[in-house]
Structures are given as structure tokens and as C-alpha cells.
Amino acid sequence: KNGCSLLTEADWTCHRKLCFSLLNLLAETQYIVGDFASVKESVDAVLSRANELSEKLSVYRTLVLAMGAQGHVSDAIHTSLSVLSQLGVNLPVDVSEEATKKEIQKTMQLLSTQTEESLLSMKATNDAHLLTVMKFLHLLLWYVF
């Protein structure tokens, strides 16, 4: 917190990435110790300075975790869906049991063409965008199941 209070406008111009890192770490630390009111302040500070989605992603993750920890599950879900949408992944909100079963069947059909060895030997992705999407999908799964 002390480090963030020392930041000047010149720091934001010359060391933008470092400034975001400090504020993101502050928000994450506040979440870890359960200081949720301060998390909101830190999140707002990051979001007010951010010009690009990439500058917001870390603090959005912390915000979703803080919402979930406080029992604000619908807010955590809504925020996760919003971030995923901004990342280009639009998930349906209302899905019928029949539609879910169809998707599971499609997945099972795709998997049936692969052996366990071929699945295990697949190369892990290095695509930063896809990895970010997967992180938010993982968060979302905590709250919808």
C-alpha cells in the first residue's frame, strides 16, 4: 500500500507496467487477507487507469475471486462472463438440459476418435489469449457448478 501511495503521474508515464503490477498485487493481497472494501478501491484505481483490456485482466481475476469469497456468486459469474465476452468468447446464459446433452455428445464423439496416448501426447498451448480465456473459464466453473 505504501508503494502505491508513492506513485506519481510521471511514474504512470515512464513505468506504466510496474505501476499496474503494484496496484494488482495490492488488490490481490487485500483479497487474500479478506479486506474486501479495499479490494474494491484498488480495482477501481486499476480500471480508471487502464486503457486496454490486457491492463485490466489481472485485477478482474482478483475482483471475481473477491466477489466469490464474499458470497456474491451471481456478480462473480456476471463479471467472468463479461470478461470472457471482451476476450471474444460469448457463452449462452440460459442453456437447456437438452442442449447441454447435445454438446456433451459432440464432445464425446470428438474424443472417441482419439486414444488416451494421443490425448496425453498433445502439445500444450502457448497462445497467451487462449490461456487467459481458460483462466476465466476456470474461475467461472467454480461458481456455476
C-alpha positions, -999 to +999 in steps of 0.1 A: +000+000+000+029+023+008+045+017-026+013+026-044+009+058-024+043+070-037+033+067-074+033+099-093+019+108-127+054+106-141+057+071-128+025+062-147+040+076-178+075+061-175+068+029-157+032+021-165+036-017-163+053-015-129+025+008-116-001-017-127+018-046-112+019-027-078-018-020-078-027-055-089-005-070-062-021-047-037-056-058-047-046-094-046-031-090-011-062-073+001-083-102-013-061-127+005-064-110+039-101-105+034-101-067+032-128-066+005-136-029+008-100-021+000-101-046-029-129-026-045-108+006-041-077-009-057-098-025-085-114+009-092-079+025-093-066+000-118-097+002-140-096+040-140-060+040-153-063+011-178-066+018-215-066-018-227-082-050-217-048-065-211-042-039-183-075-050-166-073-088-167-053-094-136-075-071-114-107-086-129-095-120-118-089-107-083-123-090-083-141-122-093-123-141-066-132-115-040-169-115-051-170-153-048-153-152-014-180-128-002-208-150-015-217-127-043-218-156-068-240-140-093-217-110-095-187-132-099-205-151-127-216-119-144-181-104-143-165-135-156-190-137-185-183-100-192-146-105-193-149-136-215-171-116-239-145-089-241-120-117-249-142-128-278-159-158-260-196-154-258-213-181-237-250-186-236-266-177-203-296-199-204-290-234-216-315-262-217-307-297-204-312-310-240-287-285-254-262-295-227-266-332-235-261-325-273-228-306-265-216-334-243-224-359-270-205-339-296-175-337-272-177-375-265-178-381-303-147-360-309-129-377-280-138-411-293-116-406-323-086-402-301-067-426-280-056-419-244-020-418-256-028-393-284-046-371-260-017-372-235+009-365-261-009-334-274+012-303-271+001-277-245-009-244-259+014-214-257-013-190-270-015-162-244-050-152-254-063-188-251-046-193-218-063-161-204-097-174-217-090-207-200-082-190-167-115-171-167-134-202-178-118-220-148-130-192-125-165-194-140-167-231-134-161-226-096-193-206-094-217-223-118-213-259-106 
